[in-house]
Amino acid sequence: MKTPVHCLLAATLLSFAIAAHTQNFSDIKPSPQQTAWQDLEFGVIIHFGTNTFLNREWGDGTADPKVFNPSSVDTDQWMKAAKSAGAKYAVLVAKHHDGFDLWPSAQTDYGVKSSPWMNGKGDLVRMASDSARANGLKFGIYLSPWDRHEPKYKDPKAYDEFYLKQLDELATSYGNLVEFWLDGAGSAGRKYDFESIINELRTYQPNTMVFADVALFKYADLRWVGTESGAISYENWNVIDRTGYLRWRPIEADTPLHKLHWFWHPNDESTLKSVSELVDVYNNTVGHGGQLMLGIAPDNTGRLPEADVKRLKEFGDAIRQLYSHNLIVDEHAKPASPDEYAAIDNDPATFWSAPVGSNHATVEVTFPKPVTFDRALTMEWLNDGQHIQKYTIEIYKDGAWQPIVEAQAIGHKKIDIFPPVTAQRVRLNLLSTVGEAHIREFRLFADNANGGR
Ligand code: FUL
């Protein structure tokens, strides 16, 4: 027969079990590091290595380190170009699947230290991290778990130790890492000791955000969008359920500047994405509440090709042009009530909150005269969770409110694009929210090329 103490223990365990099963979507909140990362919105990932010299995407680990011999590496040029595109941080592929290290790792000779570049004395992780920071960008690292060169790879235990030591070198020598990329490619069926890997990383980099695809969900802070096409094609909820385990895992969407190519290839100008393709990528990733991770690749001289530099700047200019003239501010719209001002002040550091406990609210603006616009940008304040489940954007026309957008999920940022409309009164109608909504920004824009304004 059970004693009362046992009964009490059983009851406590049961209530824990029930609590674990009754996690609510709206109770899950981001960490401060996650919201800070989401505010960055756009980063670049840089691929450079033996593949650059061998016209390859996936090296098989047999390349002679002597092929790596760029004549004029210019990491400042990389970072300036990334910045001109609007990126806030850069992730360097320190080791891709071929196992070639861009820093002088003490764990292997397979890397820059066996190459003729800088007589084997170079350290690209150092150069890239210094240049990133000098240009106002944060810095992160990709270290491929799949290693096609390292002989220890065949022995999971020995390789885990090897990987951990490489990770130590990177996590302790190059300053704060904003993001750490764990790529699942090539690793299907392989079990790594991720418990130890993440513990090690956290010891030295407690604030780094770990990116990984959903298979590594448990260890990651961020999740992969599921495609490299540069779009989030579904409603973007930051909370994801992995078999009863709800967690805040914001989306990152990685896509290369050149179609299908992460590394540089000779005569590859035709794969360079056009400005309008890149603007679509931006609208469909950042404008869909996710992070854009754009792949850029230096050529075999160690510089980004001039055409790529030009395209990155054109892309940045196009986004600045599209989203710097907020009509609500420029055309002096007034809110329906003074407290709504925090939602329309063009300042994402301030936010407006709907009445406590409410499940529906509106943010309304009136212009002195009718304005024409074709897109709205809305930002939800997420520190307390993602609350807005259904909303419309409406214009007042012919004596009634008429929806021009009907959608779900706002999240970090939502850009809604529609045929140009002209109106004097506009409102964001939050039809259904879990608890009160919080809005950082409600902005309206006109794409001049689209006949607006
Ligand atoms: C993928 C890799 O296999 C590609 O080569 C590239 O590094 C991309 C960013 O991630 O999984």
Boltz pocket constraint, residues with backbone or C-beta under 6 A from the ligand:
constraints:
  - pocket:
      binder: B
      contacts: [[A, 45], [A, 57], [A, 183], [A, 184], [A, 185], [A, 254], [A, 262]]
      max_distance: 6.0
